[in-house]
Amino acid sequence: MDFNLSEQQIALRDSAQRLARDVFKDKAAHWDRAAEVPWENIKLLGEQGYLGLIIPEEYGGGGANLMDLVLVLEQLGWACVSSTMYVFSSNVHGNRITQLGTDQHRQTYLPRIASGEILPCHAMSEPQAGSDAHRMKTSAVRDGDYYVVNGNKCWISRGAVSHLVLVDVVFKDEEKSPKGLLIIEHGTPGFEIGRIEDMMGHRGSPSTELIFRDCRVPATNRMAHGDFSASLMSMSLSRCCNSAIALGVAQRAYDEAVEYVQRREAFGKHLADFQGLRWMVADMAVKLDAARMLIYRAASNATAGFPSELEAAIAKTYANEASLSVVSDAMQLFGANGYSAAYPMERLYRDVRGFVIAGGTTQIQRNLIARKVLGRRKY
Ligand SMILES: Cc1cc2nc3c(=O)[nH]c(=O)nc-3n(C[C@H](O)[C@H](O)[C@H](O)COP(=O)(O)OP(=O)(O)OC[C@H]3O[C@@H](n4cnc5c(N)ncnc54)[C@H](O)[C@@H]3O)c2cc1C
């Protein structure tokens, strides 16, 4: 494990930081309030190579590794979660296609994802199957050269604006009804967008219900290695990336709070002079550092495919909860100003909260960690 960044990584991190602070920061509150997709930022992210950062160079991507991606997500998340979520999905789902798709999938989709021409999303959750993904019902039944798909997915981030969806389905007519991934393109007859959720945060990256009614999907759209265990394992990549964005949000809240307590006065001194508040800031610094180390460990140990499930689950559990706690404390340090939309703190709080649930809750991460440590228990 070596956390010394290469010159290339420092340059990448610094250019993402400039983009975040000089271009994304000021309009972040607008995308959030209006629940508007930040198209102008997505275009820029495509042009500057961020959407295909870890897509292999032979498919038009940057050929970077997970550590590079984590550095970028942390910087962009500092300024604007709504915009950063598109870098998350193009890279994470692009990587799913690289690792689990066929040659044809890679050639058809990856160059267009890398350039930002098309956006991908991933649909696993269903109304009765969230944490317990094995209860999913969306079915795919073979009919000649097609699968006929029926079912409802929910909470799908960017579902209404993505051009293709990696959908977890049950192959109903096969022995043991295996689950696996199918690529379904928007515009396929029988595929409709349902309710667009009015979410607390991540509002420029809207979550949506997806409805499939006798939707005929070419059989070649089945992911080659997309059996359910591979699909679940690929979640370790999204967990690392989810944690990196949450960390960026927490770092922003901390930076704002450190500045605020040194200028705000009460009882004849600066807030930064009260011992209790000094320790609060110290604890925030400890949490940020520890979270960063765990995320960097999982990212830098990742092999060509995905990070270790255990390291990603440990990173997500700690980093999500530490980030939430840091933002909550930063809001407290701001007093009523922290609760007002005139300051960024309330948006940061709403945004960071979502990461603790999305991509597998921290309770489910603890189950995964305990299973690795103690093995499966029979009751
Ligand atoms: C911002 C956001 C974006 C999302 N984006 C997507 C997306 O793009 N694609 C997608 O497929 N889904 C997405 N989701 C859905 C997300 O994956 C689920 O919300 C999550 O897996 C939890 O499922 P659930 O909401 O049904 O909660 P439930 O599974 O009903 O859980 C409710 C509570 O019970 C706890 N719990 C459940 N089972 C156990 C257990 N065995 N042990 C201990 N505690 C348990 C949970 O931790 C949680 O606190 C998103 C959610 C959010 C908030």
The ligand as an SDF file (V2000), in Angstrom:
LIG
                    3D

 53 58  0  0  0  0  0  0  0  0999 V2000
  -29.6730    8.4940   -3.3530 C   0  0  0  0  0  0  0  0  0  0  0  0
  -30.0070    7.0760   -3.7120 C   0  0  0  0  0  0  0  0  0  0  0  0
  -29.6610    6.5790   -4.9580 C   0  0  0  0  0  0  0  0  0  0  0  0
  -29.9600    5.2550   -5.3190 C   0  0  0  0  0  0  0  0  0  0  0  0
  -29.6330    4.8210   -6.5710 N   0  0  0  0  0  0  0  0  0  0  0  0
  -29.9320    3.5400   -6.9380 C   0  0  0  0  0  0  0  0  0  0  0  0
  -29.6150    3.0690   -8.2540 C   0  0  0  0  0  0  0  0  0  0  0  0
  -29.0560    3.7990   -9.0870 O   0  0  0  0  0  0  0  0  0  0  0  0
  -29.9310    1.7930   -8.5820 N   0  0  0  0  0  0  0  0  0  0  0  0
  -30.5220    0.9490   -7.6940 C   0  0  0  0  0  0  0  0  0  0  0  0
  -30.7590   -0.2110   -8.0500 O   0  0  0  0  0  0  0  0  0  0  0  0
  -30.8790    1.3790   -6.4370 N   0  0  0  0  0  0  0  0  0  0  0  0
  -30.5860    2.6450   -6.0420 C   0  0  0  0  0  0  0  0  0  0  0  0
  -30.9220    3.1010   -4.7830 N   0  0  0  0  0  0  0  0  0  0  0  0
  -31.6250    2.2040   -3.8760 C   0  0  0  0  0  0  0  0  0  0  0  0
  -30.7030    1.6540   -2.7830 C   0  0  0  0  0  0  0  0  0  0  0  0
  -29.8050    0.7200   -3.3400 O   0  0  0  0  0  0  0  0  0  0  0  0
  -31.5940    1.0300   -1.6940 C   0  0  0  0  0  0  0  0  0  0  0  0
  -32.3370    2.0950   -1.1320 O   0  0  0  0  0  0  0  0  0  0  0  0
  -30.7850    0.3340   -0.6180 C   0  0  0  0  0  0  0  0  0  0  0  0
  -30.1920   -0.8430   -1.1110 O   0  0  0  0  0  0  0  0  0  0  0  0
  -31.6740   -0.0380    0.5950 C   0  0  0  0  0  0  0  0  0  0  0  0
  -32.8480   -0.6770    0.1880 O   0  0  0  0  0  0  0  0  0  0  0  0
  -34.2680   -0.1690    0.7150 P   0  0  0  0  0  0  0  0  0  0  0  0
  -34.3580    1.2930    0.4870 O   0  0  0  0  0  0  0  0  0  0  0  0
  -35.3100   -1.0280    0.1070 O   0  0  0  0  0  0  0  0  0  0  0  0
  -34.2430   -0.3910    2.2950 O   0  0  0  0  0  0  0  0  0  0  0  0
  -34.5800   -1.7500    3.0470 P   0  0  0  0  0  0  0  0  0  0  0  0
  -33.8730   -2.8750    2.4280 O   0  0  0  0  0  0  0  0  0  0  0  0
  -36.0590   -1.8620    3.2280 O   0  0  0  0  0  0  0  0  0  0  0  0
  -33.9120   -1.4670    4.4760 O   0  0  0  0  0  0  0  0  0  0  0  0
  -34.5350   -0.6200    5.4540 C   0  0  0  0  0  0  0  0  0  0  0  0
  -33.5990   -0.5380    6.6640 C   0  0  0  0  0  0  0  0  0  0  0  0
  -33.3880   -1.8490    7.2050 O   0  0  0  0  0  0  0  0  0  0  0  0
  -31.9980   -2.1530    7.2450 C   0  0  0  0  0  0  0  0  0  0  0  0
  -31.8190   -3.5740    6.9550 N   0  0  0  0  0  0  0  0  0  0  0  0
  -32.3890   -4.3110    5.9600 C   0  0  0  0  0  0  0  0  0  0  0  0
  -31.9630   -5.5750    6.0050 N   0  0  0  0  0  0  0  0  0  0  0  0
  -31.1020   -5.6700    7.0490 C   0  0  0  0  0  0  0  0  0  0  0  0
  -30.3360   -6.7200    7.6280 C   0  0  0  0  0  0  0  0  0  0  0  0
  -30.3420   -7.9440    7.1010 N   0  0  0  0  0  0  0  0  0  0  0  0
  -29.5730   -6.4440    8.6980 N   0  0  0  0  0  0  0  0  0  0  0  0
  -29.5450   -5.1960    9.2310 C   0  0  0  0  0  0  0  0  0  0  0  0
  -30.2380   -4.1640    8.7390 N   0  0  0  0  0  0  0  0  0  0  0  0
  -31.0160   -4.3920    7.6640 C   0  0  0  0  0  0  0  0  0  0  0  0
  -31.3660   -1.2570    6.1790 C   0  0  0  0  0  0  0  0  0  0  0  0
  -30.0020   -1.0230    6.4370 O   0  0  0  0  0  0  0  0  0  0  0  0
  -32.2070   -0.0050    6.3000 C   0  0  0  0  0  0  0  0  0  0  0  0
  -31.7040    0.7760    7.3610 O   0  0  0  0  0  0  0  0  0  0  0  0
  -30.6290    4.4080   -4.4010 C   0  0  0  0  0  0  0  0  0  0  0  0
  -30.9860    4.9160   -3.1280 C   0  0  0  0  0  0  0  0  0  0  0  0
  -30.6810    6.2240   -2.7920 C   0  0  0  0  0  0  0  0  0  0  0  0
  -31.0680    6.7300   -1.4300 C   0  0  0  0  0  0  0  0  0  0  0  0
  1  2  1  0
  2  3  1  0
  2 52  2  0
  3  4  2  0
  4  5  1  0
  4 50  1  0
  5  6  2  0
  6  7  1  0
  6 13  1  0
  7  8  2  0
  7  9  1  0
  9 10  1  0
 10 11  2  0
 10 12  1  0
 12 13  2  0
 13 14  1  0
 14 15  1  0
 14 50  1  0
 15 16  1  0
 16 17  1  0
 16 18  1  0
 18 19  1  0
 18 20  1  0
 20 21  1  0
 20 22  1  0
 22 23  1  0
 23 24  1  0
 24 25  2  0
 24 26  1  0
 24 27  1  0
 27 28  1  0
 28 29  2  0
 28 30  1  0
 28 31  1  0
 31 32  1  0
 32 33  1  0
 33 34  1  0
 33 48  1  0
 34 35  1  0
 35 36  1  0
 35 46  1  0
 36 37  1  0
 36 45  1  0
 37 38  2  0
 38 39  1  0
 39 40  1  0
 39 45  2  0
 40 41  1  0
 40 42  2  0
 42 43  1  0
 43 44  2  0
 44 45  1  0
 46 47  1  0
 46 48  1  0
 48 49  1  0
 50 51  2  0
 51 52  1  0
 52 53  1  0
M  END
$$$$
